Amino acid sequence: MIIDIKETKDVKQEDIIAIYRANHWSSAEKPELLYQALLNSHSFITAWDSGRLIGLGNALSDGYLVVYYPHLIVHPDYQGRGVGKMILAKFQEKYNSFHQQILVADGKAIDFYSKCGFEPAGQTQSMWIYKGNDH
């Protein structure tokens, strides 16, 4: 398995939706909006195995001080193989010097992000208005 991690906007909508559906993420139910949101992110990183999209992540940023990572998703067939860590490493090439790097994690993602250097943000509590049903 040779994984290629790159920043690209050359991704088919159906390939993206397949990963979201495989992970049962509710945003797959809004395919066009999800596709546009990812392609219009400050950064969009993809992971490939022999031409197959196997993971992706996006970043929203002011371009100077703060970056927020809304999505990091890996196809279930490739989870636990370091793909997510490779995507985060690619983001670090771009955002390592930023004052704040922010994300929201739940479930087993909390352990993953902790191993990647993220920690709870003081006494803050994540809050949202969420239209999905997968949390």
Secondary structure, DSSP 8 states (H G I E B T S, - for coil): --EEEEE-S---HHHHHHHHHHTT-GGGGSHHHHHHHHHTSSEEEEEEETTEEEEEEEEEE-SSSEEEEEEEEE-GGGTTTTHHHHHHHHHHHHHTT-SEEE----TTHHHHHHHTT----TT---------S--
